[in-house]
Amino acid sequence: MFKKMILVAVVGAVAVAAFKSTRVGSYVRNELRSIREAAEDQVSPEQEIARLRGEVKLLDEDALKVVKQLARLQSDQADLEARHKGLQARAKETAARKDALAAEARAAEAKEKAGEGTTFVVFNDHRYSLAAAKLKLKDLVQGEKDLAKEVAVVQAKLDSQQRIVDKLEAQRLEAGRLKATLETTIDELEVEYQALKLKQMESAYQTDGSRAAEIKESVAALRKKLDVQRRELAMLQDGQAPIGEAAVAESVDEIVGGGKAKAGSAAVVVTPSVPPSDK
């Protein structure tokens, strides 16, 4: 079953690769690209500006993440600093106890070497034999070394945390500056767009797809239509007498005199207007 699934997956991958390399695949990719470009063209400047402002607001969420991480690290750093101070205090106290016990043990050892018999070491209100005092001294020396190592480890941790804190603090400040810069840039873009929109409203040609632009396009189209109709009418009327009226050639005196022409006058020619046949 598993082998069949692998075979189906391989065949599917080969089929997809083959489809991408065919002419049909090229047509599909071109159509998808055209659809994407057409969709992008439909986005108005107002929508794009609003989208950009929304993206800038999302920067606050990124900055908040940095602030939370920075606050957590600073809290951890405070705890670590307290631990570091405590370890330093313990190391200092251990070193003082070691030095005091070493001085007492050294004095007791000198007395034994001088033949003064068995001596004891009094330390922190306790009485120890020289051998027991030396064992106690070894414990203090080892404790001092262990504390010194722990102090070094905590100090290294503090140093690394401080570097992280410095980087996060720089990111927080840079995020604030970046947001302010982007907001200013978007404001400038909106000013440019509003200025262009005003010029388009003042112009006879407007291409922003607004209601005013549609009205201007309709007015221009109607003016063009009326101009075409006037030209058609002028061409139809050119050289043609009005239908149903006669072309009168008489003078006014001839018309008043009952149609009698004066001597030497031209004959009266009346050209009736004949309506076009329905045939």
Secondary structure as UniProt FT lines:
FT   HELIX           2..20
FT   HELIX           23..41
FT   HELIX           45..113
FT   TURN            114..115
FT   STRAND          120..123
FT   TURN            124..125
FT   STRAND          126..129
FT   HELIX           130..202
FT   HELIX           211..237
FT   TURN            238..239
FT   TURN            243..244
FT   STRAND          247..248
FT   HELIX           252..256
FT   TURN            257..259
FT   TURN            263..264
FT   STRAND          270..271
//
